[in-house]
Amino acid sequence: MNSTTFRARSGRRGLRGAALGAAVVAALLTTTACQGDDTGAAGPSATAPSTAAPSGSASAGGSTPTTASPSNDSGTGTGTDGPTATGTGDSGETGGGNGTRYADCEADGLSTAVELQDPAGETPRHFLLTVTNGSKTPCVLNEAPILRLKAGNDAPIVETLGEPDTEPVVVEGGGKAYAGLYVFGNDEGGEAEYDQSDRFTATLVAGEGTELRGTLVFDLPDGLDTVSVDDAARVNGWAGTEGLAMRPITQL
């Protein structure tokens, strides 16, 4: 009996040991599974910063100031300041203060001509004065000529029509410049006094506004011995084209 009883107890102890072992194995499996899930969840969040970092780096490296600065570099001398400075020059030394790099025109370097602008049969009133630069070097005409309708420095000076253009007119070598002239304002049979003129004379103005030495003489066009002149006479400033010279004068 002792032998039977020992065996029964021994079998029960074996069953209890097997059950405990199975419980321990199950617990270990459960713990391992939980640790695997935690690792999987932590994986993506851990890699997210490394994914964002390249994006920030690319943005810093792709900014434009570094590549734009060479195009703004004026060290090559091709900026707008260069040509402007070269084009104007120092007129205080070479042009008599006329605002250009060329000298003022001199009377003995210019030839003159006069063209009547009124139709045949009408009283001569409107004239186009033309000067031609006989030199190969450009020269400058300033404001309006000091014009007299009769010879002699004692003759009255014709008033300028409005304010003369303050921009100097550069006359190229062999080129021309123009001034419009209105000489007679009274209708035929009017009571105002008028005179007769057979030529016009003009003195040029320097860049500083002073008179230049020398006088230009404008002989009347062929077919006109004299023209009627009076105090209504006006002269326009020098211009580079006939139209600019005559347009204001034709309104008188």
MOQUIUR-V418494 format. One line per field, one symbol per residue. phi: phi as a letter, one per 40 degrees, with the letter a starting at -180 (. if undefined). psi: psi as a letter, one per 20 degrees, with the letter a starting at -180 (. if undefined). burial: b if it has 16 or more other C-alpha atoms within 10 Angstrom, else e. A space follows every 50 residues. Layout:
BEGIN
phi=???
psi=???
burial=???
END
This chain:
BEGIN
phi=.cccccccccccccccccccccccccccccccccccccccccdcccccdc ccddccccccccccdcccccccccccgcccccccccccgbccbbbggcgb cbcccbdccbbbabbcbcccgcccbbbbcbbbccccccbbbbfbccbbcb chcccccccccgccccccbcbcdgcbbbacbbbabccdgccccabbbbab babcbcccgcccchbcbbcccdgbcabcbacccabcccacbcccccdccc cc
psi=hhgggghghhhhhggghgggghgggggghggggghggghhhhgghhighh hhghghghghhjqhhghhhhijojiijjrhhghghhhganihhhjkkjjr jqqqqqhijqqqqpppiqqqiqpohpqoppqpoiripqrppqcqqnpqiq qqiiqqppqpoapqpipqoporpirqrqpqpphpiqqpjriqqrrqqirq qqpqprhijrqqqqpppoqqqpiogrqpqajiqqqqrqqiqgghhhghhi i.
burial=eeeeeeeeeeeeeeeeeeeeeeeeeeeeeeeeeeeeeeeeeeeeeeeeee eeeeeeeeeeeeeeeeeeeeeeeeeeeeeeeeeeeeeeebbeeebbbbbb bbbbbbbeebebebbbbeeeeeebbbbbbbbbbbeeebbbbbbbbbbbbb beeeeebbbbbeebeeebbbbbeebbbbbbbbbbbbeeeeeeeeeebbbb bbbbbbbeeeebeeebbbbbeeeeeebbbbbebbbbbbbbebebbbebbe ee
END
